[in-house]
Amino acid sequence: MKRAVALCLSSFLIAAASLCHAQEGVRVESFSPQGTNKNVRQVTARFSEPMTTFGDLRYESPFDIKLPVR
């Protein structure tokens, strides 16, 4: 009996943890370059999940880029 209760409780906790993890949403795993850099011609961003097909303009941009005024 105790074993069945422990098994049910552990299954519930694992399911709850996976739901909490799924609700985190997409996050940026890496972004480069970082800091202040002159003459940057391109940037690279890697997300935790697929975002959109490259070049597909139907979706909202994942970033708002603001460049300093010269």
C-alpha positions in Angstrom: 0.0 0.0 0.0 2.8 2.4 0.9 4.6 1.6 -2.3 1.5 2.4 -4.4 1.0 5.7 -2.6 4.7 6.6 -3.1 4.5 5.6 -6.8 1.4 7.8 -7.3 2.9 10.7 -5.5 6.2 10.5 -7.5 4.2 10.2 -10.7 2.2 13.3 -9.8 5.4 15.3 -8.9 7.1 14.4 -12.2 4.0 15.4 -14.2 3.7 18.7 -12.3 7.4 19.4 -12.8 7.1 18.8 -16.6 4.1 21.1 -16.8 6.0 23.8 -15.0 8.9 23.4 -17.3 6.6 23.6 -20.4 5.1 26.9 -19.2 8.4 28.7 -19.1 8.2 29.6 -22.7 10.8 30.2 -25.3 14.1 31.7 -24.1 17.3 32.9 -25.7 20.0 30.3 -25.0 22.8 32.3 -26.6 23.3 35.7 -28.3 26.5 37.1 -29.9 28.2 39.4 -30.1 27.8 40.7 -26.5 28.9 44.0 -25.0 29.9 47.1 -27.0 31.3 46.3 -30.4 32.0 48.5 -33.4 31.4 47.5 -37.0 29.0 44.7 -36.2 27.6 43.3 -39.4 25.5 40.4 -38.1 24.3 38.9 -34.9 23.4 35.3 -33.9 20.6 34.3 -31.5 19.9 30.7 -30.5 16.5 29.9 -28.9 15.4 27.1 -26.7 12.7 26.1 -29.2 12.1 26.5 -32.9 10.7 30.0 -33.6 9.8 30.4 -37.2 11.0 29.5 -40.7 13.9 31.7 -41.7 12.6 34.7 -43.6 8.9 34.1 -42.9 7.4 37.6 -42.5 4.0 36.4 -41.3 5.1 36.3 -37.7 6.2 38.9 -35.2 9.9 39.6 -34.9 11.5 38.0 -31.8 13.7 41.0 -31.1 13.4 44.8 -31.1 16.8 46.1 -32.1 17.7 49.6 -31.1 20.9 51.1 -32.4 22.6 54.1 -30.8 22.2 57.4 -32.6 25.5 58.7 -34.1 
